[in-house]
């Protein structure tokens, strides 16, 4: 990978190149990613191709100053971490939906990251509202985080009664968020999942627009269509409807750092 691309990525995050791939460096990069690179599904509604190739992901996140959804954000973050000397293994997850039912295979992409100290961490900058810092992969007790109280547990049967030995459940505030396989994957394994989520009428990504990131005070700002929601760290919310296209494009620029040539409009598949 061209070192200039990695330097550009770090500039986007507002982070210095860490001298060693330590746990502390991973924590900083993880948080800076959530603060600066939005979780967004705008490409689906702008008619842009979603390509799970390393160079294409860096083009989008670094050169174009955009965000993405899990495959793109964690895929790009994996490239950055690998180039900085971290050991990175992509893992496949299935998101819990209504009635505790799991989503499709390759529903989610998360990262198992090894640091120079020998520790392993669950890094996930592509799940929207989630942990602000990586979670200790081997820890089975509660892990406090600004984003909530998290726990990684051995997975039991799901709503269908199925369970695979070795799988893990990731819980936030006592509720399961997604089930994680521990088998190593590669980026190309997620192509079918990304295609399904960007084309299927059953995917929530095709039904609505979202652009969201963590704020400096530990809260979150989200633009869903023309509805701007600012949530403070204490959970209080301010919601307002945006009017003109110029106002919407201005929020994308000023609050998310993204330059768009037109306002995205949700287009049903």
Backbone as a ProteinNet text record, in pm:
[ID]
protein_1_A
[PRIMARY]
XXXXXXXXXXXXXXXXXXXXXXXXXXXXXXXXXXXXXXXXXXXXXXXXXXXXXXXXXXXXXXXXXXXXXXXXXXXXXXXXXXXXXXXXXXXXXXXXXXXXXXXXXXXXXXXXXXXXXXXXXXXXXXXXXXXXXXXXXXXXXXXXXXXXXXXXXXXXXXXXXXXXXXXXXXXXXXXXXXXXXXXXXXXXXXXXXXXXXXXXXXXXXXXXXXXXXXXXXXXXXXXXXXXXXXXXXXXXXXXXXXXXXXXXXXXXXXXXXXXXXXXXXXXXX
[TERTIARY]
85	0	88.4	52.4	126.1	123.9	241.3	241.9	168.5	165.2	94.9	-54	-110.3	-252.5	-281	-189.9	-207.4	-191.3	-96.2	-80	-205.9	-265.4	-388.4	-503.1	-507.6	-609.4	-593.5	-471.1	-446.1	-481.8	-454.7	-494	-644.8	-715.9	-863	-909.4	-842.3	-880.2	-830.9	-736.4	-675.7	-585.2	-519.4	-434.2	-293	-196.6	-56.7	-28.9	71.9	110.9	169.6	112.1	164.8	299.4	395.4	525.9	520.9	422.9	409.9	260.9	226.2	85	38.1	20.3	-16.2	-167.7	-211.8	-353.8	-397.2	-311.3	-344.4	-361.1	-273.6	-284.7	-413.3	-449.2	-572.8	-693.5	-695	-806.1	-822.6	-710.4	-718.4	-769.1	-716.7	-758	-905.5	-949	-1088.2	-1181.2	-1152.4	-1236.4	-1230.5	-1110	-1097.3	-1175.6	-1181.2	-1256.4	-1404.9	-1456.3	-1598.1	-1633.8	-1538.4	-1561.5	-1559	-1485.9	-1458.1	-1511.8	-1533	-1578.4	-1719.8	-1820.1	-1958.1	-2000.8	-2090.1	-2164.8	-2276.9	-2273.8	-2373.9	-2399.6	-2521.6	-2561.8	-2600.2	-2541.8	-2584.6	-2556.1	-2451.2	-2417.7	-2533	-2605	-2717.5	-2820.9	-2842	-2947.6	-2896.7	-2764	-2706.3	-2670.4	-2695.7	-2664.5	-2516.6	-2439.4	-2294.7	-2263.5	-2166.6	-2126.4	-2056.6	-2087	-2019.6	-1923.9	-1795.1	-1693.4	-1606.5	-1602.1	-1521.8	-1381.7	-1309.7	-1170	-1090.6	-973.1	-899.3	-876.9	-828.2	-800.4	-928.2	-1037.7	-1163.8	-1217.7	-1197.5	-1242.5	-1163.2	-1032.3	-950.7	-984.8	-1015.5	-1058.6	-1180.6	-1274.2	-1398.1	-1375.8	-1306.8	-1291	-1186.8	-1078.3	-967.8	-980.6	-982.6	-982.3	-1115	-1226.8	-1358.1	-1413.4	-1350.2	-1396.1	-1533	-1567.7	-1698.7	-1689.4	-1805	-1811.3	-1856	-1943.4	-1992.7	-2064.8	-2103.6	-2159.8	-2056.2	-2094.8	-1996.4	-1886.9	-1924.1	-1824.7	-1718.7	-1762.8	-1671.4	-1587.5	-1653.1	-1580.7	-1481.5	-1526.5	-1433.9	-1335.3	-1377.1	-1283.7	-1169.5	-1201.7	-1097.7	-1012.2	-1077.4	-1003.7	-905.7	-944.1	-854	-728.7	-744.9	-628.4	-535.7	-591.7	-510.9	-436.6	-507.7	-444.4	-335.5	-361	-260.4	-133.7	-149	-32.5	43.2	-24.3	40.8	101.5	90.5	156.8	68.8	-61.2	-151.7	-181.7	-210.6	-261.1	-411.5	-465.9	-609.3	-673.7	-782.4	-859.6	-1004.9	-1056.9	-1199.3	-1283.8	-1395.4	-1488.8	-1629	-1707.7	-1844.6	-1941.3	-2041	-2143.8	-2282.9	-2380.6	-2521.8	-2594.3	-2663	-2724.8	-2858.1	-2880.9	-3008.9	-3117.6	-3228.3	-3340.9	-3459.2	-3577.3	-3698.4	-3712.2	-3764.6	-3790.3	-3663.9	-3548.4	-3423.5	-3376.3	-3429.3	-3387.9	-3264.1	-3178	-3052.7	-3070.3	-2989.9	-2992.2	-2922.2	-2899.2	-2840	-2694.6	-2639.3	-2495.6	-2418.2	-2304.2	-2221.5	-2300	-2384.7	-2468.2	-2386	-2273	-2190.6	-2044.4	-1958	-1813	-1754.7	-1682.1	-1610.1	-1466	-1381.4	-1238.3	-1184.2	-1106.3	-1029	-886.8	-840.9	-714.6	-616.6	-495.2	-387.3	-288.4	-248.2	-154.4	-17.7	81.4	217.7	233.6	145.2	151.8	100	37.3	-16.2	-164.8	-228.7	-371.7	-452.5	-576.7	-667.4	-791.5	-842.1	-951.3	-1053.7	-1180.4	-1287.3	-1302.4	-1261.2	-1272.4	-1388.2	-1473.7	-1591.6	-1628.3	-1587.9	-1621	-1733.6	-1806.5	-1907.6	-2043	-2078.7	-2208.4	-2303.2	-2266.6	-2349.9	-2327.6	-2434.8	-2423.3	-2369.2	-2244.9	-2178.4	-2069.8	-1975.8	-1871	-1778.7	-1737.3	-1645.5	-1502.1	-1472.9	-1338.8	-1345.3	-1234.8	-1234.9	-1266.4	-1326.9	-1359.9	-1255.6	-1217.9	-1123.7	-1186.5	-1123.7	-1185.6	-1206.6	-1113.5	-1121.2	-1198.4	-1233.7	-1304.3	-1451.1	-1500.5	-1640	-1725.2	-1666.3	-1742.7	-1786.8	-1852.1	-1898.9	-1781.5	-1794.3	-1693	-1760.4	-1722.2	-1781.9	-1720.3	-1803.9	-1761.9	-1855	-1808.1	-1898.6	-2024.8	-2019.3	-2134.9	-2230.8	-2198.7	-2285.3	-2203.2	-2271	-2205.3	-2210.7	-2093.9	-2084.5	-2035.1	-2070.7	-2025.9	-2016.9	-1911	-1894.4	-1913.7	-2009.3	-2041.9	-2038.3	-2024.7	-2038.4	-2183.3	-2202.5	-2336.7	-2413.4	-2539.2	-2630.3	-2723.2	-2832.5	-2928.9	-2993.6	-3019.4	-3090.2	-3240.6	-3317.5	-3462.4	-3510.4	-3430.1	-3467.9	-3425.9	-3353.2	-3306.5	-3171.1	-3110.1	-2979.3	-2866.9	-2754.6	-2635.2	-2513	-2406.1	-2282.2	-2176.9	-2118.9	-2016	-1901.2	-1859.9	-1750.8	-1796	-1919.5	-1970.7	-1985.5	-1981.8	-1991.7	-2107.7	-2170.9	-2271.6	-2212.7	-2235.4	-2191.5	-2315.8	-2316.3	-2431	-2399.9	-2500.4	-2491.4	-2606.3	-2571.4	-2671.9	-2767	-2709.2	-2784.2	-2858.1	-2859.5	-2931.6	-2832.4	-2853.8	-2761.4	-2771.5	-2655.3	-2649.9	-2621.7	-2517.7	-2489.2	-2414.5	-2427	-2355.8	-2233.2	-2120.2	-1991.8	-1931	-1896.6	-1819.6	-1672.8	-1601.5	-1459.3	-1371.6	-1431.5	-1355	-1302.7	-1173.3	-1119.5	-1183.7	-1207.2	-1262.3	-1171.2	-1202.9	-1134.6	-1241	-1197.5	-1291	-1386.4	-1335.4	-1419.2	-1533.9	-1523.2	-1631	-1761	-1751.4	-1867.9	-1938.4	-1893.7	-1951.1	-2100.3	-2142.4	-2283.9	-2367.5	-2315.2	-2386.3	-2402.8	-2296.6	-2304.7	-2403.8	-2404.3	-2499.7	-2642.6	-2668	-2803.4	-2849.9	-2764.2	-2803.8	-2824.1	-2760.1	-2772.8	-2879.9	-2941.8	-3040.8	-3172.6	-3172.5	-3293.3	-3399.2	-3525.2	-3634	-3644.2	-3588.6	-3594	-3483.5	-3390.2	-3281.1	-3324.3	-3296.9	-3333.6	-3249.9	-3135.1	-3051.7	-3113.7	-3196.8	-3260.2	-3386.4	-3433.9	-3560.9	-3545.9	-3427	-3412.6	-3268.1	-3248.6	-3117.1	-3065.9	-2934.9	-2876.4	-2733.2	-2696.1	-2558.6	-2536.2	-2439.8	-2429.7	-2285.1	-2251.2	-2117.3	-2123.4	-2020.1	-2004.2	-1958.4	-2003.6	-1961.5	-1854.8	-1785.7	-1672.9	-1713.1	-1837.6	-1881.6	-1931.3	-1916.2	-1958.2	-2100.2	-2168.3	-2302.6	-2299.7	-2405.1	-2415	-2496.9	-2458	-2535	-2574.2	-2701.8	-2754.5	-2842.3	-2819.4	-2905.9	-2974.9	-3104.4	-3184.3	-3277.3	-3239.6	-3317.1	-3300.4	-3408	-3402	-3420.7	-3416.7	-3433.3	-3297.7	-3260.8	-3132.7	-3157.3	-3088.1	-3101.7	-2965.6	-2957.5	-2834.5	-2864.1	-2793.7	-2813	-2691.8	-2714.8	-2606	-2563.7	-2448.8	-2398	-2493.9	-2574.3	-2669.3	-2800.8	-2811	-2929.1	-3033.7	-3020.4	-3117.1	-3099.8	-3213.9	-3212	-3272.7	-3214.8	-3268.8	-3294.5	-3418.3	-3457	-3513.9	-3470.9	-3530.3	-3532.3	-3630.7	-3645.2	-3574.3	-3496.4	-3427	-3516.5	-3502.2	-3589.9	-3531.3	-3453.4	-3405	-3294.1	-3271.9	-3160.3	-3028.1	-3016.2	-2892	-2864.1	-2969.5	-2950.9	-2906.8	-2965.7	-2928.3	-2782.4	-2745.5	-2607.4	-2509.7	-2551.2	-2466.3	-2441.3	-2541.7	-2522.9	-2429.3	-2447.4	-2354.8	-2210.3	-2190.3	-2055.7	-2005.8	-2084.3	-2037.4	-2031	-2124.3	-2130.5	-2068.5	-2055.6	-2000.5	-1879.3	-1844.9	-1726.8	-1739.7	-1862.7	-1884.1	-1937.5	-1875.1	-1918	-2003.8	-2131.8	-2223.3	-2271.9	-2292.4	-2339	-2490.3	-2558	-2705.6	-2752.7	-2875.1	-2931.7	-2975	-2926.5	-2971.2	-3119.7	-3187.4	-3328.9	-3347.8	-3415.2	-3437.8	-3514.1	-3456.8	-3523.3	-3549.8	-3674.3	-3713.6	-3674.7	-3622	-3580.8	-3700.5
-119.7	0	124.4	222.9	348.1	418.1	445.2	510.9	643.6	713	841.1	822.9	707.9	681.7	665.7	596.4	575.3	707.5	789.9	921.5	1006.8	997.2	1069.4	1019.4	890.7	831	885.3	887.1	937.2	1085.4	1163.1	1304.1	1317.3	1231.3	1234.1	1210.2	1120.4	1089.4	1194.3	1277.8	1371.9	1302.3	1194.7	1113	1107.5	1101.2	1083.8	936.1	907.5	768.6	711.6	606	551.5	484	501	437.8	286.6	234.4	89	54.5	-67.1	-108.9	-155.5	-60.9	-91.2	-82.7	-131.8	-122.8	23	105.5	247.4	313.9	280	336.3	290.1	163.2	111.4	184.4	207.8	279.7	419	489.3	624.2	621.9	531.2	524.8	487.2	395.8	351.4	468.8	542.9	656.7	765.5	795.9	899.8	862.3	733.8	689.2	717.2	686	708.3	856.9	940.4	1084.6	1151.1	1092.7	1163.1	1096.8	965.4	894.2	843.2	902.6	868.3	729.6	672.8	555.2	605.8	566.8	618.4	518.4	523.8	434.7	512.6	630.1	719.4	662.9	582.7	528.2	447.4	376.1	295	382.4	503.3	590.9	692.6	702.5	789.7	712.1	581.8	499.9	473.1	480	456.7	309.8	257.7	119	101.8	-7.2	-42.9	-157.2	-128.5	-225.5	-259.4	-386.2	-429	-467.9	-366.1	-380.1	-275.4	-311.2	-222.9	-84.5	-77.1	52.4	134	68	138.9	191.4	114.7	159.4	281.5	279.2	394.3	515.5	492.1	603.2	671.8	592.8	649.3	719.8	654	708.9	820	803.6	900.1	1007.9	967.5	1065.8	1141	1068.8	1131.8	1186.7	1152.8	1206.3	1156.7	1035.6	979.6	880.7	823.5	716.3	588.9	513	389.6	308	184.1	97.3	-7.4	-110.6	-192.4	-248.9	-302.3	-364.8	-263.1	-143.3	-39.9	18.1	50.6	115.2	20.2	-98.1	-192.7	-249.2	-257	-299.8	-201.3	-71.7	30.8	36.6	26.8	32.1	-84.7	-200.2	-316.2	-287.6	-219.1	-183.6	-92.6	9.4	103	31.4	-48.3	-116.3	-212.1	-284.2	-378.3	-304.9	-192.5	-115.6	-55.2	-35.9	18.5	-90.4	-216.5	-325.1	-408	-378.8	-459.7	-590.5	-694.3	-817.5	-809.5	-825.5	-802.1	-923.6	-970.5	-1081.2	-1038.3	-1032.3	-1003.3	-1120.2	-1086.2	-1186	-1154.2	-1258.7	-1242.3	-1245	-1157.6	-1153.8	-1155.7	-1187.8	-1182.8	-1098.9	-996.7	-899.4	-953	-931.3	-969.2	-871.3	-925.6	-843.6	-865.1	-850.9	-865.6	-1008.6	-1020.9	-1150.7	-1234.1	-1166.1	-1237.1	-1318.6	-1291.6	-1368	-1305.1	-1392	-1346.9	-1313	-1216.7	-1176.8	-1277.7	-1236.2	-1323.2	-1355.5	-1464.2	-1487.1	-1368.3	-1337.9	-1223.6	-1092.8	-1086	-970.3	-851.6	-880.5	-776.4	-818	-719.2	-738.8	-667.2	-740.4	-682.8	-732.4	-680.7	-709	-762.3	-867.7	-918	-865.6	-786.3	-713.5	-753.8	-784.9	-820.3	-704.5	-674.2	-564.7	-620.1	-532.6	-575.6	-634.9	-598.4	-655.2	-798.9	-843.3	-978.6	-987.8	-876.6	-877.9	-880.8	-928.1	-930.5	-849	-777.2	-682.8	-698.5	-673.2	-665.4	-518.7	-486.1	-349.3	-345.2	-243	-232.4	-85.2	-25.3	114.8	124.6	12.6	9.6	-41.5	-24.2	-74.5	38.5	161.3	272	293.8	300.3	322.1	195.6	201.8	83.8	133.2	46.1	85.1	188.4	286.4	388.7	336.9	237.1	179.2	29.7	-29.5	-173.9	-249.7	-367	-452.3	-562.8	-595.9	-704.5	-835.2	-900.4	-1013.8	-1132.6	-1157.4	-1275.4	-1249.8	-1125.2	-1091.3	-1133.1	-1203.6	-1247.9	-1174.8	-1084.8	-1002.6	-873.7	-787.5	-660.5	-567.3	-492.1	-394.5	-258	-166.4	-32.6	49.9	127.8	207.4	328.4	442	555.9	523.3	422.1	383.7	289.4	246.7	154.5	51	-47.2	-159.3	-279.4	-332.1	-437.6	-568.1	-676	-807	-898.9	-977.3	-1081.1	-1214.9	-1293.7	-1420.2	-1534.9	-1655.7	-1774	-1780.8	-1804.5	-1800.5	-1927.9	-1908.8	-2019.5	-2029.3	-2107.3	-2117.7	-1982.4	-1954.1	-1832.2	-1858.5	-1765.9	-1779.4	-1902.4	-1949.5	-2068.1	-2196.6	-2182.4	-2300.2	-2348.5	-2277.5	-2318.3	-2247.1	-2309.1	-2249.5	-2322.5	-2250.2	-2309.9	-2298.9	-2410.2	-2403.4	-2311.8	-2227	-2134.4	-1996.7	-1981.8	-1849.1	-1765	-1632.7	-1539.4	-1444.4	-1404.2	-1298.7	-1171.5	-1059.5	-928.7	-856.1	-823.6	-760.6	-617.3	-533.6	-394.7	-367.7	-326	-299.3	-417.4	-538.2	-659.1	-717.7	-649.1	-697.6	-741.1	-857.9	-903.5	-816.3	-773.8	-691.3	-776.1	-859.8	-948.4	-1072.1	-1175.6	-1301.5	-1304.6	-1339.3	-1330.5	-1469	-1502.6	-1624	-1597.7	-1699.9	-1682.2	-1732.5	-1791	-1836.4	-1716.7	-1714	-1601.4	-1590.8	-1467.2	-1441.2	-1345.7	-1323.8	-1222.8	-1127.6	-1010.8	-906.8	-954.6	-1031.8	-1077.6	-1167.4	-1229	-1315.2	-1238.1	-1106.6	-1027.4	-964.4	-997.6	-936	-963.1	-1087	-1120.6	-1047.1	-1036.6	-964.4	-817.7	-755.8	-614.6	-595.3	-688.3	-679.3	-690.5	-786	-804.4	-679.1	-626.2	-509.6	-384.9	-379.9	-260.9	-274.6	-394.2	-413.8	-473.3	-546.6	-620.7	-530.5	-549.1	-475.7	-509.7	-625	-665.9	-603	-535.4	-471.3	-332.8	-302	-168.2	-59.2	-94.2	6.4	59.1	-21.4	25	106.1	104.9	169.4	314	350.4	484.4	530.8	659.9	722.4	739.7	720.8	746.7	797.1	893.4	942.6	980.8	917.9	932.4	918.6	991.2	978	1016.1	974.1	1013.2	1158.3	1232.8	1372.3	1381.2	1494.5	1511.2	1499.3	1530.2	1521.2	1381.6	1285.9	1149	1118.7	1214.9	1192.6	1146	1177.1	1132.6	1232.8	1251.7	1334.1	1248	1256	1170.7	1252.7	1236.8	1295.6	1181.3	1166.2	1064	1129.8	1130.2	1205.3	1353.5	1420.3	1562.4	1586.3	1480	1493.1	1488	1596.9	1607.1	1583.8	1484.1	1450.6	1461.1	1542.5	1556.5	1500.3	1394.6	1327.8	1354.8	1413.6	1442.1	1313.9	1321.3	1204.1	1155.9	1247.2	1208.1	1155.2	1144.4	1088.7	1188.6	1315.4	1416	1440.1	1466.7	1476.4	1607.4	1659	1775.1	1733.5	1746.1	1701.9	1819.6	1835	1938.3	1892.9	1943.5	1911.7	2018.3	1974.1	2065.5	2098.5	2217.6	2262.2	2248.2	2346.5	2351.3	2249.6	2220.9	2133.7	2193.3	2326.1	2391.5	2367.7	2368.3	2343.5	2199.4	2105.4	1964.9	1943.2	1995.9	1980.4	2048.6	2161.2	2230.6	2148.1	2073.2	1986	1871.4	1812.5	1706.2	1756.8	1880.3	1936.8	1977.6	2056.6	2115.6	2015.3	1921.2	1830	1693.2	1659	1527.3	1535.3	1656.2	1673	1614.4	1598.4	1534.2	1634.3	1635.4	1721.5	1638.2	1673	1604.1	1701.7	1651.2	1740.3	1744.2	1657.4	1660.8	1595.1	1625	1567.9	1423.6	1328.3	1190.2	1176.6	1094.9	1067.3	916	871.2	728	673.6	574.4	513	367.8	332.3	196.3	101.4	-16.6	-111.5	-172.4
0	0	0	-80	-87.8	48.2	108.5	240	241.8	127.7	122.1	145.5	99.8	122.9	271.8	340.9	484.5	559.3	517.2	579.5	558.8	439.6	414	500.4	522.7	609.4	751.5	800.4	935.7	946.5	841.9	843.8	851.3	780.3	786.7	930.2	1000.7	1138.6	1237.5	1195.4	1288.9	1387.7	1341.5	1429.5	1374.2	1464.6	1424.9	1400.8	1318.7	1294.8	1424.2	1479.9	1605.6	1582.8	1675.9	1658.1	1667.8	1742.7	1758.1	1762	1718.7	1717.7	1856.3	1945.8	2083.8	2103.4	2218.7	2253.6	2267	2323.7	2338.9	2202.5	2107.3	1972.8	1905.3	1924.4	1867.1	1924	2053.1	2115.3	2055.4	2037.3	1982.5	1838.6	1757.9	1617.7	1606.2	1690.2	1689	1718.3	1822.9	1858.6	1752.4	1702.2	1600	1473.6	1440.9	1324.5	1343.7	1461	1488.8	1490.4	1527.2	1533.3	1396.1	1302	1176.8	1050.8	1053.8	933.4	958.4	895.9	930.3	884.6	961.1	918.8	827.9	699.5	605.7	494	442.5	333.5	207.9	190.4	82.5	-56.1	-69.4	-201.1	-259.7	-173.1	-219	-289.6	-236	-286.7	-388.7	-402.6	-504.8	-631.2	-629.1	-745.4	-762.9	-653.8	-659.8	-633.4	-704.7	-685.8	-550.7	-483.1	-358.2	-389.7	-384	-422.8	-302.2	-265.8	-151	-198	-241.5	-280.9	-205	-156.8	-67.2	-126.7	-250.6	-312	-329	-365.8	-384.8	-252	-145.1	-13.4	32.2	7.9	45.4	-40.2	-168	-253.1	-192.7	-144.1	-91.5	41.1	133.7	268.4	273.6	201.8	210.3	102.5	-24.6	-133.1	-143.4	-132.9	-149	-18.1	95	222.8	264.6	223.9	254.7	370.8	404.6	502.1	433.5	501.9	444.1	548.7	510.8	611.8	649.9	725.6	798.1	709.7	591.8	506	461.6	433.3	385.1	499.3	611.2	721.1	786.7	823.8	885.3	784.1	656.4	552.8	535.7	530.6	518.3	645.2	761.3	888.1	898.1	844.9	844.9	762.9	650.4	568.5	647.8	709.6	787.6	899.5	977.6	1091.5	1045.7	938.4	887.3	846.7	776.8	732.9	851	963.2	1083	1170.7	1129.3	1200	1291.7	1296.8	1376.8	1303.6	1380	1320.9	1311.7	1192.1	1171.2	1104.9	1164.3	1108.3	1092.3	970.6	952.5	1003.7	1067.5	1118.2	1066.9	1044.4	997.2	1115	1108.3	1211.3	1149.6	1234.4	1195.2	1299	1252.8	1343.2	1395	1524.7	1583.4	1540.9	1493.9	1455.1	1547	1492.8	1572.1	1623.5	1745.3	1808.5	1821.8	1826.4	1847.7	1729.7	1612.1	1494.4	1431.6	1380.9	1322	1174.8	1129.3	990.4	901.1	778.6	677.8	713	658.2	669.5	610.7	668.6	626.3	636.5	736.4	764	811	875.9	937.6	931.1	920.1	922.1	1042.3	1126.7	1240.2	1234.8	1322.1	1315.8	1448.9	1439.8	1553.9	1536.5	1631.3	1615.3	1725.6	1684.3	1777.9	1787.3	1909.1	1931.7	1968.9	1974.8	2000.4	2139.8	2232	2367	2371.7	2264.4	2259.8	2287	2319.7	2345.7	2217.7	2228.9	2114.9	2148.2	2044.7	2065	1955.2	1989.7	1891	1852.7	1731.1	1680.1	1582.8	1597.2	1511.3	1496.6	1383.8	1356.1	1253.9	1233.4	1129.2	1172.3	1300.4	1346.4	1385.2	1357.4	1402.7	1551	1628.7	1772.7	1838.2	1882.2	1938.2	2033.9	2067	2161.7	2098.3	2178.2	2129.4	2122.1	2203	2207.5	2177	2133.9	2110.7	2240.2	2223.7	2337.9	2349.9	2473.6	2497	2449.6	2354	2286.9	2379.9	2469.3	2555.9	2685.4	2712.2	2836	2824.6	2925.4	2923.5	3026.8	3101.5	3193.5	3126.9	3203.6	3150.4	3121.8	3012.3	2974.3	2960.4	3048.5	3047.6	2935.2	2868.8	2754.1	2747.4	2692.5	2677.3	2597.9	2511.6	2431.8	2501.6	2624.8	2697.8	2772.2	2825.2	2892.2	2799.3	2764.3	2664.6	2728.4	2662.2	2707.5	2586.4	2582.2	2480.3	2549.4	2501.3	2566.6	2466.3	2518.9	2434.5	2386.6	2258.3	2200.4	2233.9	2273.7	2291.6	2173	2183.8	2074.3	2045.3	1918	1881.7	1879.9	1826.1	1828.1	1751	1655.7	1579.6	1648.9	1761.4	1833.6	1788.4	1692.5	1641	1715.9	1719.5	1778.7	1727.9	1701.8	1651.9	1759.9	1803.9	1907.4	1865.5	1956.7	1928.3	1888.8	1842.1	1808.9	1934.9	1916.3	2028	2005.9	2114.1	2108.4	2168	2100.1	2148.3	2198.8	2328.6	2392.4	2431	2419.5	2464.6	2560.7	2681.2	2784.4	2802.4	2798.3	2824.9	2706.4	2592.2	2475.1	2366.9	2305.7	2200.6	2076.2	2028.3	1907.7	1784.2	1792.6	1680	1727.4	1646.3	1670.9	1581.2	1640	1571.5	1554.6	1431.7	1405.8	1438.6	1480.3	1509.2	1395.5	1293	1176.6	1098.5	1064.1	986.6	849	807	674.9	599.3	471.2	391.4	337.7	293.1	253.4	144.5	49.6	-60.2	-17.7	100.1	147.8	169.7	188.2	224.8	104.3	-15.8	-136.4	-147.6	-123.3	-135.8	-31.1	91.6	195.9	161.6	109.3	70.1	-44.1	-139	-250.4	-198	-108.9	-55.7	17.4	103.1	181.2	95.6	-19.2	-103.9	-211.3	-222.8	-328.7	-281	-171.7	-133.1	-70.7	-107.9	-41.1	107.3	147.9	287.9	371.7	308	381.6	428.2	555.4	604.7	538.9	482.1	417.4	288.9	223	100.2	127.3	251.3	284.3	329.4	377.8	434	425.3	444.4	443	584.9	602.1	733.1	714.6	797.4	804.6	950.1	1017.4	1162.5	1207.5	1312.5	1371	1519.1	1591.9	1732	1737.4	1837.8	1856	1964	1966.1	2056.8	2203.5	2237.1	2375.8	2412.5	2321.1	2348.6	2307.2	2246.2	2195.3	2051.5	1977.5	1837.6	1758.5	1633.3	1541.3	1422.7	1384.4	1277.8	1185	1055.6	955.1	882.2	906.1	840	740.9	613.6	514.7	539.5	583.6	616.8	766.9	845.4	989.8	1057.5	1123.9	1194.3	1342.9	1398	1539.3	1606	1710.8	1789.3	1927.3	1963	2091.3	2179.3	2296	2389.5	2461.1	2529.1	2599.7	2707.7	2762.3	2867	2810.4	2677.9	2615.2	2572	2609	2564.9	2415	2348.3	2202.2	2155.4	2047	1977.3	1833.8	1789.9	1656.3	1578.9	1454.6	1370.4	1225.3	1153.4	1012.3	928.9	833	744	625.8	573.9	467.5	329.1	286.1	148.8	124.7	-3.4	-41.1	4.6	-4.2	37	185.8	266.6	408.9	433.2	362	377.7	336	219.1	172.3	266.8	326.7	423	547.5	593.7	710.7	676.7	559.2	518.4	519	474.5	469.4	607.5	678.3	804	918.1	921.2	1035.1	1007.7	877.8	843.3	750.8	705.8	622.1	483.1	433.6	305.2	203.4	87.4	-22.8	-117.3	-128.4	-219.5	-325.1	-447.2	-553.3	-563.7	-489.6	-485.7	-356.2	-318.9	-196.5	-223.5	-145.5	-164	-130.9	-207.4	-185.3	-177.8	-73.5	-56.6	-177.5	-240.4	-356.3	-324.6	-320.9	-284.9	-398.9	-363.4	-468	-540.2
[MASK]
+++++++++++++++++++++++++++++++++++++++++++++++++++++++++++++++++++++++++++++++++++++++++++++++++++++++++++++++++++++++++++++++++++++++++++++++++++++++++++++++++++++++++++++++++++++++++++++++++++++++++++++++++++++++++++++++++++++++++++++++++++++++++++++++++++++++++++++

